[in-house]
Amino acid sequence: MSEAASAQVTLANSTALLPSLGPLLHSWLPQQRWFAGKGHPITAFSLVSATELLPVAADGGPGLLHLLVRAHQPTMPAQPPADCYQLLLGVRAALPPLLAPALIGRPDHGPLAGLTVYEGLHDPRLAALLLERLRTPGGLGALSFARAAAVPAGLAPRVLDTEQSNSSLVYGDAYILKVFRRVFPGTNPDLELPLALAREGCGRVPAPVAWFEAAGPERLTLGVLQPFLRDAEDGWQLALRALAAGDDFTAEAYALGRTTAEVHTALAAALPAPALRRAQTGRLAAAMVHRLESAAHAVPELVPYVPGLRAAFDALAAGGAGTGRPAQRVHGDLHLGQTLRGTDGFWSLIDFEGEPSRSLAERRTPQPPVRDIAGMLRSFDYAARSHRPWNPAWAARCRTAYCDGYAASAGVDPRGEPELLRAHETDKAVYEVVYEARHRPDWLPVPMAAIRRLAGADAEPAEPAAADTETD
């Protein structure tokens, strides 16, 4: 066995590896935007897998260590087992100045003692190595790499700074690699659904080119490489620009409605689309009630509106007899920031991962298509309230145009079942309240304004300060 191969086996299987990294991860991990357990102490780490993608050179040159690590937080109300995170750690004798911001720390004992550990994705040499692994299907340690099409070599990498719940690398302005940070057993919808749409011939979603996973009883999706739409602009920024200029956005909203309907139609054809019967509709409404009660416990501002909000969910349950509502796989977290418009006016949908706070099983469960529609309707409201003075008429026109576009393409008007649409919009607004209370308290008045409307209250809260981002 070669010296490099021997080092790889020794390091990847060293029982001292994680104990030596633990003190560094205790301070570094909670500071990351994608860490889900903020505010709850980490009591321990456990190692799921360790794979050396590039062994550390004898002269201290860069190595790349892939880890799957569980962060144990007993005080966090999360589903067991503990959250699992994907780490790509660079290892060098010393960091060059350009990589100083990526520093994690220097272990004082264990197999990496005396070396510098840092965020490997920020190192162009290591990021290029990751692309090379994706270009060559096969396995390495606990990891497996697959591809659906050939990928050119030698594409220069750069990290996108705008990613929130994951990390993204752009290669040569031709491809984008999303690296999932918090990973779950099972295929991630952001791989599963674009693959299904590609098989169906739907061009509204960039098709996966390559991906990598971790082996086990259930595979864990770790990253997906897709074409990078470099000349496209996201719908959120386009909407804000239209508001600032006083421009109408209804043509864009109408086109987005048609795009959403095309994607829904393709998903329904590609994957099972069961009907929701009365009992299932009742369970759907009960889950919404449970989320409302949990949210009111976490955010006291919700408490006065609980009876009015719950009425929307009760109406959904009461109207569930019917012949069965259609359910299917959906985007799961659709808003303006998940859309891209090309220079030719062609709209695409991206980021099919779903709401990060929901379990993977829930995100992969067929839902009424109106769930996505409700998310986009809430997004128009967010955009309108980000502008001063608040422009409710702009949001109302966009909401109407979006539903018109959807109905024109799908042949089904989402406004045809008002209790279903109201329940999903209410559920989305409750989710937004919890998100803003935890992450952006200054923005809490935005979803609270919708809460008042949906609960039947008349008074409006004070307008929030303007900002330029949406919820995840």
C-alpha positions as CSV (number, residue, x, y, z in Angstrom):
1,M,0.0,0.0,0.0
2,S,1.3,3.4,-0.9
3,E,2.2,6.0,1.8
4,A,-0.6,8.3,0.5
5,A,-3.2,5.4,0.7
6,S,-1.9,4.4,4.1
7,A,-2.3,8.0,5.4
8,Q,-5.8,8.1,3.9
9,V,-6.9,4.9,5.7
10,T,-5.2,6.0,9.0
11,L,-6.8,9.4,9.1
12,A,-10.3,8.5,7.9
13,N,-10.5,5.7,10.5
14,S,-8.7,7.4,13.3
15,T,-10.8,7.4,16.5
16,A,-8.9,10.5,17.6
17,L,-10.0,12.6,14.6
18,L,-13.3,13.9,15.9
19,P,-12.2,14.5,19.5
20,S,-9.3,16.6,18.1
21,L,-11.7,18.6,15.9
22,G,-14.5,18.9,18.6
23,P,-13.3,22.0,20.3
24,L,-12.9,23.8,17.0
25,L,-16.4,22.8,15.8
26,H,-18.0,23.8,19.1
27,S,-17.1,27.4,18.4
28,W,-17.2,27.4,14.6
29,L,-20.3,25.5,13.7
30,P,-22.9,27.6,15.5
31,Q,-21.6,30.7,13.7
32,Q,-22.5,29.2,10.3
33,R,-25.6,30.6,8.6
34,W,-26.7,27.0,7.7
35,F,-26.5,25.7,11.3
36,A,-30.0,24.9,12.4
37,G,-29.5,24.6,16.1
38,K,-28.7,28.2,17.0
39,G,-29.4,29.1,20.6
40,H,-29.1,25.5,21.8
41,P,-25.8,24.2,23.3
42,I,-23.9,21.4,21.6
43,T,-23.2,18.7,24.1
44,A,-21.3,16.3,21.8
45,F,-20.4,15.3,18.3
46,S,-20.5,11.9,16.8
47,L,-18.9,10.9,13.5
48,V,-21.1,9.3,10.8
49,S,-18.3,9.0,8.2
50,A,-14.9,10.4,7.3
51,T,-13.4,10.3,3.8
52,E,-10.1,11.9,2.6
53,L,-10.8,13.3,-0.8
54,L,-7.2,14.5,-0.9
55,P,-4.6,13.4,1.6
56,V,-2.4,16.0,3.2
57,A,0.9,16.2,1.4
58,A,4.1,15.5,3.3
59,D,5.1,19.1,2.8
60,G,1.9,20.4,4.5
61,G,0.2,21.0,1.2
62,P,-3.6,21.2,1.1
63,G,-5.7,18.1,1.9
64,L,-9.5,17.8,1.8
65,L,-11.3,15.9,4.4
66,H,-15.0,15.1,4.0
67,L,-17.0,14.6,7.2
68,L,-20.6,13.8,8.1
69,V,-21.0,14.8,11.8
70,R,-24.0,14.7,14.1
71,A,-24.3,17.6,16.5
72,H,-26.1,16.5,19.7
73,Q,-28.3,19.2,21.3
74,P,-30.6,17.7,23.9
75,T,-32.4,21.0,24.6
76,M,-33.3,21.5,20.9
77,P,-36.9,20.4,20.0
78,A,-35.7,18.4,16.9
79,Q,-36.6,15.0,15.7
80,P,-34.1,12.3,16.7
81,P,-31.5,11.5,15.8
82,A,-29.3,14.6,16.1
83,D,-28.9,16.8,13.1
84,C,-26.3,15.6,10.6
85,Y,-24.0,18.1,8.9
86,Q,-21.7,17.8,5.9
87,L,-18.3,19.4,6.4
88,L,-15.5,19.8,3.8
89,L,-12.4,20.7,5.7
90,G,-9.2,21.9,4.2
91,V,-6.0,21.0,5.9
92,R,-2.7,22.9,5.4
93,A,0.4,23.5,7.4
94,A,-0.4,27.2,7.2
95,L,-3.0,29.3,5.4
96,P,-2.1,31.8,2.7
97,P,-3.5,35.3,3.4
98,L,-6.3,35.0,0.9
99,L,-7.7,32.0,2.9
100,A,-7.5,33.6,6.3
101,P,-11.3,34.3,6.5
102,A,-11.9,30.6,6.0
103,L,-9.9,29.6,9.2
104,I,-11.6,27.2,11.5
105,G,-8.7,26.5,13.9
106,R,-5.6,24.5,14.7
107,P,-6.1,21.2,16.6
108,D,-3.6,20.9,19.5
109,H,-3.8,17.1,19.6
110,G,-4.9,14.1,17.4
111,P,-4.0,13.3,13.8
112,L,-4.2,16.9,12.7
113,A,-2.2,18.4,15.5
114,G,0.0,21.3,14.3
115,L,-2.0,21.7,11.1
116,T,-4.5,24.4,10.1
117,V,-8.1,23.4,9.5
118,Y,-10.3,25.7,7.4
119,E,-13.5,25.8,5.2
120,G,-12.3,23.8,2.2
121,L,-14.8,25.1,-0.3
122,H,-13.1,28.5,-0.2
123,D,-9.8,27.0,-1.5
124,P,-9.9,27.1,-5.3
125,R,-7.6,24.1,-5.5
126,L,-9.8,22.0,-3.3
127,A,-13.0,23.2,-4.9
128,A,-11.5,22.2,-8.3
129,L,-10.8,18.8,-6.9
130,L,-14.5,18.4,-5.9
131,L,-15.5,19.0,-9.5
132,E,-13.0,16.4,-10.7
133,R,-14.6,13.9,-8.5
134,L,-18.0,14.7,-10.0
135,R,-16.6,14.4,-13.5
136,T,-15.6,10.8,-12.7
137,P,-18.4,8.5,-11.5
138,G,-17.5,6.0,-8.8
139,G,-17.0,5.5,-5.1
140,L,-14.5,6.8,-2.6
141,G,-14.8,5.7,1.0
142,A,-18.4,6.4,2.1
143,L,-19.0,8.6,-0.9
144,S,-20.4,7.9,-4.4
145,F,-20.3,10.2,-7.4
146,A,-22.7,10.0,-10.4
147,R,-23.3,12.1,-13.5
148,A,-26.0,12.4,-16.2
149,A,-23.8,14.2,-18.7
150,A,-20.2,15.0,-19.4
151,V,-18.7,17.9,-17.5
152,P,-15.7,19.9,-18.9
153,A,-12.4,20.0,-17.0
154,G,-10.5,23.0,-15.7
155,L,-13.5,25.2,-14.8
156,A,-12.4,27.9,-12.3
157,P,-14.5,27.7,-9.1
158,R,-15.9,30.6,-7.0
159,V,-18.0,30.5,-3.9
160,L,-21.4,32.3,-3.9
161,D,-21.8,34.5,-0.9
162,T,-25.6,34.7,-1.2
163,E,-26.5,31.1,-0.2
164,Q,-28.2,30.7,3.1
165,S,-29.2,27.2,4.2
166,N,-26.6,25.5,2.0
167,S,-23.4,26.4,0.2
168,S,-22.9,27.0,-3.5
169,L,-20.0,26.9,-5.9
170,V,-20.0,28.3,-9.5
171,Y,-17.6,26.7,-11.9
172,G,-16.6,28.7,-14.9
173,D,-20.0,30.5,-15.0
174,A,-21.3,27.3,-16.6
175,Y,-22.3,25.1,-13.7
176,I,-23.4,25.6,-10.1
177,L,-22.9,23.0,-7.3
178,K,-25.2,23.1,-4.3
179,V,-23.6,21.5,-1.3
180,F,-26.2,20.5,1.2
181,R,-25.0,21.2,4.7
182,R,-27.8,19.7,6.9
183,V,-28.4,16.3,5.4
184,F,-31.1,13.7,5.9
185,P,-31.6,10.0,5.0
186,G,-33.2,9.6,1.6
187,T,-33.0,11.4,-1.7
188,N,-33.1,15.2,-1.4
189,P,-36.0,16.7,-3.4
190,D,-33.6,19.1,-5.0
191,L,-32.1,16.1,-6.8
192,E,-35.2,13.9,-7.1
193,L,-37.6,16.4,-8.6
194,P,-35.3,18.1,-11.2
195,L,-34.3,14.6,-12.4
196,A,-38.0,13.6,-12.7
197,L,-38.8,16.9,-14.6
198,A,-35.8,16.3,-16.9
199,R,-37.2,12.8,-17.8
200,E,-40.6,14.5,-18.5
201,G,-39.0,17.0,-20.8
202,C,-39.8,20.0,-18.7
203,G,-37.3,22.8,-19.5
204,R,-38.4,25.1,-16.7
205,V,-35.9,23.6,-14.2
206,P,-32.2,23.2,-14.8
207,A,-31.5,19.5,-15.1
208,P,-28.9,17.9,-12.7
209,V,-25.6,17.2,-14.5
210,A,-23.9,15.3,-11.7
211,W,-24.3,14.6,-7.9
212,F,-22.7,12.9,-5.0
213,E,-24.2,10.9,-2.1
214,A,-23.2,9.0,1.0
215,A,-23.9,5.3,1.2
216,G,-25.8,3.6,4.0
217,P,-29.2,2.0,4.8
218,E,-30.6,5.1,3.1
219,R,-28.6,7.2,0.8
220,L,-27.9,10.8,1.8
221,T,-27.8,13.4,-1.0
222,L,-24.8,15.6,-0.5
223,G,-24.6,17.8,-3.5
224,V,-26.0,18.5,-7.0
225,L,-24.3,20.1,-10.0
226,Q,-26.6,21.9,-12.5
227,P,-26.3,24.4,-15.3
228,F,-25.7,27.9,-14.0
229,L,-28.1,30.5,-15.6
230,R,-25.5,33.3,-15.4
231,D,-27.5,35.9,-17.3
232,A,-30.7,35.3,-15.5
233,E,-32.1,37.6,-12.7
234,D,-34.1,36.3,-9.7
235,G,-37.7,37.3,-9.5
236,W,-37.3,38.9,-6.1
237,Q,-34.8,41.5,-7.3
238,L,-36.8,42.1,-10.4
239,A,-39.9,42.8,-8.3
240,L,-38.1,45.2,-6.0
241,R,-36.7,47.1,-9.0
242,A,-40.2,47.4,-10.5
243,L,-41.5,48.7,-7.2
244,A,-38.7,51.2,-6.9
245,A,-39.4,52.5,-10.4
246,G,-43.1,52.5,-10.1
247,D,-43.4,49.9,-12.8
248,D,-46.2,47.4,-13.3
249,F,-45.2,43.7,-12.6
250,T,-48.4,42.0,-13.7
251,A,-47.0,40.6,-17.0
252,E,-44.2,39.0,-15.1
253,A,-46.6,37.6,-12.4
254,Y,-48.8,36.2,-15.2
255,A,-45.8,34.5,-16.8
256,L,-44.7,33.1,-13.4
257,G,-48.2,31.7,-12.9
258,R,-47.9,29.9,-16.3
259,T,-44.5,28.6,-15.4
260,T,-45.6,27.2,-12.1
261,A,-48.5,25.5,-13.8
262,E,-46.2,23.9,-16.4
263,V,-43.9,22.5,-13.6
264,H,-46.9,21.2,-11.6
265,T,-48.3,19.5,-14.7
266,A,-44.9,17.8,-15.4
267,L,-44.5,16.7,-11.8
268,A,-48.0,15.2,-11.8
269,A,-47.2,13.3,-14.9
270,A,-43.7,12.1,-13.7
271,L,-44.5,11.0,-10.1
272,P,-47.5,9.5,-8.3
273,A,-50.4,12.0,-7.8
274,P,-52.9,10.6,-5.3
275,A,-56.2,12.2,-4.3
276,L,-56.7,13.6,-0.8
277,R,-59.7,12.0,0.8
278,R,-61.6,13.4,3.8
279,A,-59.4,11.7,6.4
280,Q,-56.2,12.9,4.7
281,T,-57.6,16.4,4.4
282,G,-58.4,16.3,8.1
283,R,-54.9,15.3,8.9
284,L,-53.6,18.1,6.7
285,A,-55.7,20.6,8.6
286,A,-54.7,19.1,12.0
287,A,-51.1,19.5,11.1
288,M,-51.7,23.2,10.3
289,V,-53.4,23.6,13.7
290,H,-50.5,22.0,15.4
291,R,-48.0,24.3,13.7
292,L,-50.2,27.3,14.7
293,E,-50.3,26.3,18.3
294,S,-46.5,25.7,18.4
295,A,-45.9,29.0,16.7
296,A,-48.1,30.9,19.2
297,H,-46.2,29.3,22.0
298,A,-42.9,30.5,20.4
299,V,-44.1,33.9,19.3
300,P,-46.5,35.6,21.8
301,E,-47.6,38.2,19.2
302,L,-49.6,35.5,17.5
303,V,-51.7,34.6,20.5
304,P,-54.6,37.1,19.9
305,Y,-55.1,35.9,16.4
306,V,-55.1,32.2,17.0
307,P,-59.0,31.8,17.0
308,G,-59.3,33.6,13.7
309,L,-56.5,31.8,12.1
310,R,-57.7,28.4,13.3
311,A,-61.0,29.1,11.6
312,A,-59.2,28.8,8.3
313,F,-58.0,25.3,9.1
314,D,-61.3,24.2,10.6
315,A,-63.0,25.3,7.3
316,L,-60.5,23.2,5.3
317,A,-61.3,20.1,7.5
318,A,-65.0,20.7,7.2
319,G,-64.9,21.0,3.4
320,G,-62.9,17.8,2.9
321,A,-65.6,15.4,2.0
322,G,-65.8,16.0,-1.8
323,T,-64.6,13.6,-4.4
324,G,-60.9,14.0,-3.4
325,R,-58.6,16.9,-3.9
326,P,-55.5,16.3,-6.1
327,A,-52.2,16.0,-4.4
328,Q,-48.8,15.7,-5.9
329,R,-45.1,16.5,-5.5
330,V,-44.6,20.2,-5.3
331,H,-41.8,22.7,-5.1
332,G,-42.5,23.1,-1.3
333,D,-40.9,26.6,-0.8
334,L,-41.9,28.6,-3.8
335,H,-41.3,32.4,-3.7
336,L,-39.9,35.1,-6.0
337,G,-36.4,34.3,-4.8
338,Q,-36.7,30.8,-6.2
339,T,-37.4,32.0,-9.7
340,L,-35.0,33.2,-12.5
341,R,-35.9,35.2,-15.6
342,G,-33.5,35.0,-18.6
343,T,-32.7,37.8,-20.9
344,D,-35.2,36.3,-23.3
345,G,-37.9,36.6,-20.7
346,F,-38.0,32.8,-20.1
347,W,-38.7,32.0,-16.4
348,S,-37.2,29.0,-14.5
349,L,-37.8,27.6,-11.1
350,I,-34.9,26.6,-8.8
351,D,-34.2,25.2,-5.4
352,F,-36.6,22.3,-4.9
353,E,-35.2,21.4,-1.5
354,G,-38.4,22.6,0.3
355,E,-38.6,24.4,3.6
356,P,-35.5,23.6,5.6
357,S,-37.4,23.5,8.9
358,R,-39.6,20.5,7.7
359,S,-38.5,16.9,7.8
360,L,-37.4,15.3,4.6
361,A,-40.3,12.8,4.8
362,E,-42.7,15.7,5.0
363,R,-41.1,17.6,2.1
364,R,-41.4,14.4,-0.1
365,T,-45.1,13.9,0.8
366,P,-47.6,14.8,-2.0
367,Q,-49.3,18.0,-1.3
368,P,-52.1,20.1,-2.9
369,P,-50.5,22.2,-5.7
370,V,-52.0,25.3,-4.0
371,R,-49.3,25.1,-1.4
372,D,-46.8,26.5,-3.9
373,I,-49.3,29.0,-5.1
374,A,-49.9,30.3,-1.6
375,G,-46.1,30.7,-1.1
376,M,-45.9,32.9,-4.3
377,L,-48.9,35.0,-3.2
378,R,-47.2,35.6,0.1
379,S,-44.0,36.6,-1.8
380,F,-45.8,39.3,-3.7
381,D,-47.0,40.7,-0.4
382,Y,-43.4,40.6,1.0
383,A,-42.1,42.5,-2.0
384,A,-44.8,45.2,-1.7
385,R,-44.2,45.7,2.0
386,S,-40.4,46.0,1.4
387,H,-41.1,49.3,-0.4
388,R,-42.1,52.6,1.0
389,P,-44.8,53.6,0.9
390,W,-46.4,50.2,1.2
391,N,-48.1,49.4,-2.1
392,P,-51.0,47.0,-1.4
393,A,-52.5,47.6,-4.8
394,W,-49.3,46.4,-6.5
395,A,-49.4,43.2,-4.5
396,A,-53.1,42.6,-5.2
397,R,-52.6,43.1,-9.0
398,C,-49.7,40.6,-9.0
399,R,-51.6,38.1,-7.0
400,T,-54.5,38.3,-9.5
401,A,-52.2,38.1,-12.5
402,Y,-50.3,35.1,-11.1
403,C,-53.5,33.1,-10.5
404,D,-54.8,34.1,-13.9
405,G,-51.6,32.8,-15.5
406,Y,-51.8,29.6,-13.6
407,A,-55.4,29.0,-14.5
408,A,-54.7,29.7,-18.2
409,S,-52.0,27.0,-18.3
410,A,-53.3,24.4,-15.9
411,G,-57.0,24.7,-16.7
412,V,-57.7,24.9,-13.0
413,D,-58.1,28.2,-11.1
414,P,-56.5,28.0,-7.6
415,R,-59.1,30.5,-6.4
416,G,-61.8,27.9,-7.2
417,E,-61.4,26.4,-3.7
418,P,-61.0,29.5,-1.5
419,E,-60.9,27.6,1.8
420,L,-58.0,25.5,0.5
421,L,-56.1,28.5,-0.7
422,R,-56.8,30.5,2.5
423,A,-55.7,27.6,4.8
424,H,-52.4,27.2,2.9
425,E,-51.7,31.0,2.8
426,T,-52.4,31.1,6.6
427,D,-50.1,28.2,7.2
428,K,-47.4,29.9,5.2
429,A,-47.8,33.2,7.1
430,V,-47.5,31.3,10.4
431,Y,-44.3,29.8,9.2
432,E,-43.0,33.3,8.2
433,V,-43.8,34.7,11.7
434,V,-41.7,32.0,13.4
435,Y,-38.9,32.5,10.9
436,E,-38.8,36.3,11.2
437,A,-39.1,36.2,15.0
438,R,-36.0,33.9,15.2
439,H,-33.8,35.4,12.4
440,R,-35.0,38.9,11.5
441,P,-37.1,40.5,14.2
442,D,-37.3,43.8,12.4
443,W,-39.2,42.0,9.6
444,L,-41.8,40.5,11.9
445,P,-44.4,43.2,11.0
446,V,-44.5,41.8,7.4
447,P,-46.1,38.4,8.1
448,M,-48.0,39.9,11.1
449,A,-49.8,42.2,8.7
450,A,-50.9,39.1,6.7
451,I,-51.8,37.3,10.0
452,R,-54.2,40.2,10.9
453,R,-55.8,40.1,7.5
454,L,-56.2,36.3,7.5
455,A,-57.5,36.3,11.0
456,G,-60.2,38.9,10.1
457,A,-58.6,41.7,12.1
458,D,-58.9,45.2,10.7
459,A,-56.0,47.1,12.3
460,E,-52.7,47.3,10.5
461,P,-49.3,47.2,12.3
462,A,-46.5,49.7,11.6
463,E,-44.6,49.3,8.4
464,P,-41.3,47.4,8.7
465,A,-38.0,48.8,7.6
466,A,-37.1,47.9,4.0
467,A,-34.8,45.0,3.3
468,D,-33.7,43.0,0.2
469,T,-34.1,39.4,1.1
470,E,-36.8,36.9,1.6
471,T,-37.2,34.0,4.0
472,D,-35.5,30.7,3.1
